[in-house]
Amino acid sequence: MQCEVHAFQKTLGKKWTILILEELNSIGHMGFGELLMKVRGITTKILAQRLSDLEKEGIIDKSMVQESPLRVKYAITEKGRELVSIFVRIKEWAVRHSVVKHGISSNCNSCPYKRGDDTCRLF
C-alpha cells in the first residue's frame, strides 16, 4: 500500500502540474492547444502526460466538444477546486513568510511562474 502523501507528490509534484491547474482554474475550461500556448515552455508530450495523470486522479475532466472537427476540452473538477484552494493558502503563507526576508533571493529569471512584473502568477 502506498502512503497518501507519496501518492499526492507522485502526481502533483511533477513539473508543470501546478501551472496547468492554475490555467484551468483561472479560465474554467480550455482545449489542448490553448493550454499548450498558455503554459510556456511545456512540450506536447509532457502536457498530454500531465493532463492524463490529472484526469486519472479526478482533478480535471476531459470532454468532447461536438464541433467539426471534434475538439477536447479540459476543466477543473470540484476535487480540483478543493486542491486549488489549498494552493492558494500555501501561496498566501509563502507571501507572508517570504524567503526574501531570510536572505534567500526569489528573483529567478527562469521561473515558469513569474509574470513580466516579477510577481508570481499562480492563483
mmCIF file of the C-alpha atoms, coordinates in Angstrom:
data_MODEL
# 
_entry.id   MODEL 
# 
loop_
_atom_site.group_PDB 
_atom_site.id 
_atom_site.type_symbol 
_atom_site.label_atom_id 
_atom_site.label_alt_id 
_atom_site.label_comp_id 
_atom_site.label_asym_id 
_atom_site.label_entity_id 
_atom_site.label_seq_id 
_atom_site.pdbx_PDB_ins_code 
_atom_site.Cartn_x 
_atom_site.Cartn_y 
_atom_site.Cartn_z 
_atom_site.occupancy 
_atom_site.B_iso_or_equiv 
_atom_site.pdbx_formal_charge 
_atom_site.auth_seq_id 
_atom_site.auth_comp_id 
_atom_site.auth_asym_id 
_atom_site.auth_atom_id 
_atom_site.pdbx_PDB_model_num 
ATOM 1   C CA . MET A 1 1   ? 0.000   0.000  0.000   1.00 0.00 ? 1   MET A CA 1 
ATOM 2   C CA . GLN A 1 2   ? 1.284   3.407  -0.957  1.00 0.00 ? 2   GLN A CA 1 
ATOM 3   C CA . CYS A 1 3   ? 1.452   6.308  1.503   1.00 0.00 ? 3   CYS A CA 1 
ATOM 4   C CA . GLU A 1 4   ? -1.128  9.003  0.655   1.00 0.00 ? 4   GLU A CA 1 
ATOM 5   C CA . VAL A 1 5   ? 1.498   11.762 0.787   1.00 0.00 ? 5   VAL A CA 1 
ATOM 6   C CA . HIS A 1 6   ? 3.733   9.862  -1.630  1.00 0.00 ? 6   HIS A CA 1 
ATOM 7   C CA . ALA A 1 7   ? 0.790   9.310  -3.990  1.00 0.00 ? 7   ALA A CA 1 
ATOM 8   C CA . PHE A 1 8   ? -0.059  13.036 -3.800  1.00 0.00 ? 8   PHE A CA 1 
ATOM 9   C CA . GLN A 1 9   ? 3.538   14.017 -4.551  1.00 0.00 ? 9   GLN A CA 1 
ATOM 10  C CA . LYS A 1 10  ? 3.808   11.496 -7.377  1.00 0.00 ? 10  LYS A CA 1 
ATOM 11  C CA . THR A 1 11  ? 1.119   13.313 -9.389  1.00 0.00 ? 11  THR A CA 1 
ATOM 12  C CA . LEU A 1 12  ? 1.171   16.889 -8.158  1.00 0.00 ? 12  LEU A CA 1 
ATOM 13  C CA . GLY A 1 13  ? 4.896   17.180 -7.559  1.00 0.00 ? 13  GLY A CA 1 
ATOM 14  C CA . LYS A 1 14  ? 5.706   16.862 -11.241 1.00 0.00 ? 14  LYS A CA 1 
ATOM 15  C CA . LYS A 1 15  ? 6.909   19.913 -13.122 1.00 0.00 ? 15  LYS A CA 1 
ATOM 16  C CA . TRP A 1 16  ? 4.133   21.854 -14.923 1.00 0.00 ? 16  TRP A CA 1 
ATOM 17  C CA . THR A 1 17  ? 1.236   20.308 -12.998 1.00 0.00 ? 17  THR A CA 1 
ATOM 18  C CA . ILE A 1 18  ? 0.551   23.357 -10.827 1.00 0.00 ? 18  ILE A CA 1 
ATOM 19  C CA . LEU A 1 19  ? 0.767   25.689 -13.834 1.00 0.00 ? 19  LEU A CA 1 
ATOM 20  C CA . ILE A 1 20  ? -1.772  23.577 -15.716 1.00 0.00 ? 20  ILE A CA 1 
ATOM 21  C CA . LEU A 1 21  ? -4.133  23.681 -12.741 1.00 0.00 ? 21  LEU A CA 1 
ATOM 22  C CA . GLU A 1 22  ? -3.675  27.430 -12.396 1.00 0.00 ? 22  GLU A CA 1 
ATOM 23  C CA . GLU A 1 23  ? -4.612  27.997 -16.041 1.00 0.00 ? 23  GLU A CA 1 
ATOM 24  C CA . LEU A 1 24  ? -7.669  25.758 -15.858 1.00 0.00 ? 24  LEU A CA 1 
ATOM 25  C CA . ASN A 1 25  ? -8.745  27.359 -12.594 1.00 0.00 ? 25  ASN A CA 1 
ATOM 26  C CA . SER A 1 26  ? -8.458  30.906 -13.952 1.00 0.00 ? 26  SER A CA 1 
ATOM 27  C CA . ILE A 1 27  ? -10.267 30.323 -17.250 1.00 0.00 ? 27  ILE A CA 1 
ATOM 28  C CA . GLY A 1 28  ? -12.597 27.438 -16.470 1.00 0.00 ? 28  GLY A CA 1 
ATOM 29  C CA . HIS A 1 29  ? -12.068 25.152 -19.453 1.00 0.00 ? 29  HIS A CA 1 
ATOM 30  C CA . MET A 1 30  ? -9.525  25.006 -22.252 1.00 0.00 ? 30  MET A CA 1 
ATOM 31  C CA . GLY A 1 31  ? -8.564  22.944 -25.226 1.00 0.00 ? 31  GLY A CA 1 
ATOM 32  C CA . PHE A 1 32  ? -5.233  21.183 -25.559 1.00 0.00 ? 32  PHE A CA 1 
ATOM 33  C CA . GLY A 1 33  ? -3.820  23.797 -27.926 1.00 0.00 ? 33  GLY A CA 1 
ATOM 34  C CA . GLU A 1 34  ? -4.925  26.651 -25.663 1.00 0.00 ? 34  GLU A CA 1 
ATOM 35  C CA . LEU A 1 35  ? -3.170  25.052 -22.702 1.00 0.00 ? 35  LEU A CA 1 
ATOM 36  C CA . LEU A 1 36  ? -0.068  24.447 -24.787 1.00 0.00 ? 36  LEU A CA 1 
ATOM 37  C CA . MET A 1 37  ? 0.102   28.170 -25.587 1.00 0.00 ? 37  MET A CA 1 
ATOM 38  C CA . LYS A 1 38  ? -0.662  29.321 -22.020 1.00 0.00 ? 38  LYS A CA 1 
ATOM 39  C CA . VAL A 1 39  ? 1.848   27.074 -20.247 1.00 0.00 ? 39  VAL A CA 1 
ATOM 40  C CA . ARG A 1 40  ? 5.000   28.483 -21.813 1.00 0.00 ? 40  ARG A CA 1 
ATOM 41  C CA . GLY A 1 41  ? 7.826   26.020 -22.322 1.00 0.00 ? 41  GLY A CA 1 
ATOM 42  C CA . ILE A 1 42  ? 5.871   22.790 -21.885 1.00 0.00 ? 42  ILE A CA 1 
ATOM 43  C CA . THR A 1 43  ? 6.131   20.203 -24.636 1.00 0.00 ? 43  THR A CA 1 
ATOM 44  C CA . THR A 1 44  ? 3.172   18.499 -26.281 1.00 0.00 ? 44  THR A CA 1 
ATOM 45  C CA . LYS A 1 45  ? 4.242   15.138 -24.852 1.00 0.00 ? 45  LYS A CA 1 
ATOM 46  C CA . ILE A 1 46  ? 4.560   16.383 -21.275 1.00 0.00 ? 46  ILE A CA 1 
ATOM 47  C CA . LEU A 1 47  ? 1.265   18.303 -21.433 1.00 0.00 ? 47  LEU A CA 1 
ATOM 48  C CA . ALA A 1 48  ? -0.517  15.163 -22.635 1.00 0.00 ? 48  ALA A CA 1 
ATOM 49  C CA . GLN A 1 49  ? 1.063   13.120 -19.812 1.00 0.00 ? 49  GLN A CA 1 
ATOM 50  C CA . ARG A 1 50  ? 0.191   15.655 -17.107 1.00 0.00 ? 50  ARG A CA 1 
ATOM 51  C CA . LEU A 1 51  ? -3.406  16.002 -18.346 1.00 0.00 ? 51  LEU A CA 1 
ATOM 52  C CA . SER A 1 52  ? -3.782  12.225 -18.377 1.00 0.00 ? 52  SER A CA 1 
ATOM 53  C CA . ASP A 1 53  ? -2.415  11.964 -14.815 1.00 0.00 ? 53  ASP A CA 1 
ATOM 54  C CA . LEU A 1 54  ? -4.726  14.723 -13.558 1.00 0.00 ? 54  LEU A CA 1 
ATOM 55  C CA . GLU A 1 55  ? -7.730  13.151 -15.266 1.00 0.00 ? 55  GLU A CA 1 
ATOM 56  C CA . LYS A 1 56  ? -6.965  9.733  -13.728 1.00 0.00 ? 56  LYS A CA 1 
ATOM 57  C CA . GLU A 1 57  ? -6.868  11.370 -10.286 1.00 0.00 ? 57  GLU A CA 1 
ATOM 58  C CA . GLY A 1 58  ? -10.225 13.106 -10.882 1.00 0.00 ? 58  GLY A CA 1 
ATOM 59  C CA . ILE A 1 59  ? -8.665  16.567 -10.589 1.00 0.00 ? 59  ILE A CA 1 
ATOM 60  C CA . ILE A 1 60  ? -9.631  17.578 -14.120 1.00 0.00 ? 60  ILE A CA 1 
ATOM 61  C CA . ASP A 1 61  ? -12.330 16.427 -16.507 1.00 0.00 ? 61  ASP A CA 1 
ATOM 62  C CA . LYS A 1 62  ? -11.924 15.789 -20.223 1.00 0.00 ? 62  LYS A CA 1 
ATOM 63  C CA . SER A 1 63  ? -14.905 16.227 -22.519 1.00 0.00 ? 63  SER A CA 1 
ATOM 64  C CA . MET A 1 64  ? -15.522 16.174 -26.251 1.00 0.00 ? 64  MET A CA 1 
ATOM 65  C CA . VAL A 1 65  ? -16.945 19.276 -27.894 1.00 0.00 ? 65  VAL A CA 1 
ATOM 66  C CA . GLN A 1 66  ? -19.357 18.314 -30.652 1.00 0.00 ? 66  GLN A CA 1 
ATOM 67  C CA . GLU A 1 67  ? -17.973 20.550 -33.362 1.00 0.00 ? 67  GLU A CA 1 
ATOM 68  C CA . SER A 1 68  ? -16.405 19.850 -36.676 1.00 0.00 ? 68  SER A CA 1 
ATOM 69  C CA . PRO A 1 69  ? -13.638 18.924 -36.215 1.00 0.00 ? 69  PRO A CA 1 
ATOM 70  C CA . LEU A 1 70  ? -14.184 17.307 -32.823 1.00 0.00 ? 70  LEU A CA 1 
ATOM 71  C CA . ARG A 1 71  ? -12.331 19.047 -30.020 1.00 0.00 ? 71  ARG A CA 1 
ATOM 72  C CA . VAL A 1 72  ? -11.397 18.122 -26.484 1.00 0.00 ? 72  VAL A CA 1 
ATOM 73  C CA . LYS A 1 73  ? -11.880 20.495 -23.551 1.00 0.00 ? 73  LYS A CA 1 
ATOM 74  C CA . TYR A 1 74  ? -10.349 20.169 -20.118 1.00 0.00 ? 74  TYR A CA 1 
ATOM 75  C CA . ALA A 1 75  ? -11.938 21.619 -16.988 1.00 0.00 ? 75  ALA A CA 1 
ATOM 76  C CA . ILE A 1 76  ? -11.091 21.554 -13.316 1.00 0.00 ? 76  ILE A CA 1 
ATOM 77  C CA . THR A 1 77  ? -13.387 19.373 -11.190 1.00 0.00 ? 77  THR A CA 1 
ATOM 78  C CA . GLU A 1 78  ? -14.761 20.068 -7.724  1.00 0.00 ? 78  GLU A CA 1 
ATOM 79  C CA . LYS A 1 79  ? -11.954 17.906 -6.341  1.00 0.00 ? 79  LYS A CA 1 
ATOM 80  C CA . GLY A 1 80  ? -9.515  20.054 -8.316  1.00 0.00 ? 80  GLY A CA 1 
ATOM 81  C CA . ARG A 1 81  ? -11.045 23.293 -6.997  1.00 0.00 ? 81  ARG A CA 1 
ATOM 82  C CA . GLU A 1 82  ? -10.634 21.997 -3.466  1.00 0.00 ? 82  GLU A CA 1 
ATOM 83  C CA . LEU A 1 83  ? -6.972  21.331 -4.221  1.00 0.00 ? 83  LEU A CA 1 
ATOM 84  C CA . VAL A 1 84  ? -6.533  24.799 -5.735  1.00 0.00 ? 84  VAL A CA 1 
ATOM 85  C CA . SER A 1 85  ? -7.872  26.353 -2.522  1.00 0.00 ? 85  SER A CA 1 
ATOM 86  C CA . ILE A 1 86  ? -5.038  24.609 -0.668  1.00 0.00 ? 86  ILE A CA 1 
ATOM 87  C CA . PHE A 1 87  ? -2.506  26.019 -3.146  1.00 0.00 ? 87  PHE A CA 1 
ATOM 88  C CA . VAL A 1 88  ? -3.959  29.492 -2.616  1.00 0.00 ? 88  VAL A CA 1 
ATOM 89  C CA . ARG A 1 89  ? -3.411  29.160 1.129   1.00 0.00 ? 89  ARG A CA 1 
ATOM 90  C CA . ILE A 1 90  ? 0.151   27.930 0.543   1.00 0.00 ? 90  ILE A CA 1 
ATOM 91  C CA . LYS A 1 91  ? 0.853   30.938 -1.687  1.00 0.00 ? 91  LYS A CA 1 
ATOM 92  C CA . GLU A 1 92  ? -0.585  33.294 0.964   1.00 0.00 ? 92  GLU A CA 1 
ATOM 93  C CA . TRP A 1 93  ? 1.645   31.661 3.569   1.00 0.00 ? 93  TRP A CA 1 
ATOM 94  C CA . ALA A 1 94  ? 4.682   31.976 1.291   1.00 0.00 ? 94  ALA A CA 1 
ATOM 95  C CA . VAL A 1 95  ? 3.985   35.676 0.731   1.00 0.00 ? 95  VAL A CA 1 
ATOM 96  C CA . ARG A 1 96  ? 3.621   36.309 4.484   1.00 0.00 ? 96  ARG A CA 1 
ATOM 97  C CA . HIS A 1 97  ? 6.786   34.354 5.265   1.00 0.00 ? 97  HIS A CA 1 
ATOM 98  C CA . SER A 1 98  ? 8.741   35.348 2.191   1.00 0.00 ? 98  SER A CA 1 
ATOM 99  C CA . VAL A 1 99  ? 12.112  33.689 1.815   1.00 0.00 ? 99  VAL A CA 1 
ATOM 100 C CA . VAL A 1 100 ? 13.452  37.095 0.719   1.00 0.00 ? 100 VAL A CA 1 
ATOM 101 C CA . LYS A 1 101 ? 13.150  38.184 4.381   1.00 0.00 ? 101 LYS A CA 1 
ATOM 102 C CA . HIS A 1 102 ? 15.554  35.404 5.263   1.00 0.00 ? 102 HIS A CA 1 
ATOM 103 C CA . GLY A 1 103 ? 18.231  36.312 2.734   1.00 0.00 ? 103 GLY A CA 1 
ATOM 104 C CA . ILE A 1 104 ? 17.248  33.851 0.037   1.00 0.00 ? 104 ILE A CA 1 
ATOM 105 C CA . SER A 1 105 ? 16.540  35.576 -3.255  1.00 0.00 ? 105 SER A CA 1 
ATOM 106 C CA . SER A 1 106 ? 13.303  34.779 -5.037  1.00 0.00 ? 106 SER A CA 1 
ATOM 107 C CA . ASN A 1 107 ? 14.464  36.560 -8.197  1.00 0.00 ? 107 ASN A CA 1 
ATOM 108 C CA . CYS A 1 108 ? 14.663  33.689 -10.657 1.00 0.00 ? 108 CYS A CA 1 
ATOM 109 C CA . ASN A 1 109 ? 14.625  34.631 -14.319 1.00 0.00 ? 109 ASN A CA 1 
ATOM 110 C CA . SER A 1 110 ? 13.821  31.090 -15.407 1.00 0.00 ? 110 SER A CA 1 
ATOM 111 C CA . CYS A 1 111 ? 10.900  30.637 -13.008 1.00 0.00 ? 111 CYS A CA 1 
ATOM 112 C CA . PRO A 1 112 ? 7.875   29.437 -15.020 1.00 0.00 ? 112 PRO A CA 1 
ATOM 113 C CA . TYR A 1 113 ? 5.527   31.069 -12.502 1.00 0.00 ? 113 TYR A CA 1 
ATOM 114 C CA . LYS A 1 114 ? 6.903   34.582 -12.935 1.00 0.00 ? 114 LYS A CA 1 
ATOM 115 C CA . ARG A 1 115 ? 4.923   37.343 -14.637 1.00 0.00 ? 115 ARG A CA 1 
ATOM 116 C CA . GLY A 1 116 ? 6.577   40.165 -16.537 1.00 0.00 ? 116 GLY A CA 1 
ATOM 117 C CA . ASP A 1 117 ? 6.429   42.339 -13.391 1.00 0.00 ? 117 ASP A CA 1 
ATOM 118 C CA . ASP A 1 118 ? 8.377   39.716 -11.365 1.00 0.00 ? 118 ASP A CA 1 
ATOM 119 C CA . THR A 1 119 ? 5.319   38.664 -9.350  1.00 0.00 ? 119 THR A CA 1 
ATOM 120 C CA . CYS A 1 120 ? 4.098   35.103 -9.024  1.00 0.00 ? 120 CYS A CA 1 
ATOM 121 C CA . ARG A 1 121 ? 1.275   34.337 -11.428 1.00 0.00 ? 121 ARG A CA 1 
ATOM 122 C CA . LEU A 1 122 ? -0.055  31.367 -9.513  1.00 0.00 ? 122 LEU A CA 1 
ATOM 123 C CA . PHE A 1 123 ? -3.582  31.517 -8.158  1.00 0.00 ? 123 PHE A CA 1 
# 
